[in-house]
């Protein structure tokens, strides 16, 4: 994937119990992916105001899929849906993330792509009142 297509790279490392990359559906990976996305959303004033007014919320990550796994370099490409509600109605936006093994620390590195598109989807939903 070209670096120009990378919207946000979350380089958060997770400690692994084994000497390999954690899989796409690992609970710690999912929690970290969720945190990367929601922390970016919470940086936007419009999102803070939307949450305070009860317009948006109930965030979650579901539909996790392993798109590819390269056993040779222990590298996963994953996809999932970021879900949110606007005025009680559910919406979602698909995104991808990649997992790689950091040999020097024995941890899993996470790169999340499409965070700005998720934020744009939420903002567009607010601006169009969910239409």
Residue, then its C-alpha position, 0 to 999 in steps of 0.5 A: x500500500x502506498x504511503x500516500x494512501x495512509x491516512x493515519x498510522x497508529x504505531x502503538x505496540x502491544x506486548x505479545x506473549x509469543x514470538x509472533x505477530x498477534x492476529x487480526x481478531x486478538x482482543x488487545x489488537x481490537x482494543x488498540x485499533x478502537x483506541x487509535x480511531x476514537x482518540x482521533x475522533x475525540x480531537x475534533x471539536x465537532x465530535x466532542x459537541x456531537x457526543x455532548x448533545x447525544x447526536x453521536x456515540x455508541x462506537x464499536x469495531x466489528x466484522x474483523x477479517x484477515x485479508x491476508x497473512x504473509x507467514x514468511x514475514x509474519x505480517x497481517x492485513x486486516x479489515x473491519x467496520x467502525x460503527x457509530x450511532x447518530x440520533x439512535x440510527x446505526x452507521x458504519x465505515x469500513x477500514x483496514x489495518x496492518x499488523x507486523x512483528x517488531x523483532x527487537x521488542x517482540x511486540x506487535x505494531x499496528x497501522x490503521x488506515x482510513x481514520x480520516x474517512x471514518x471521521x468524514x463519514x461521521x461528520x457528513x452524517x451529522x451535517x445531513x442529519x443522518x440522511 
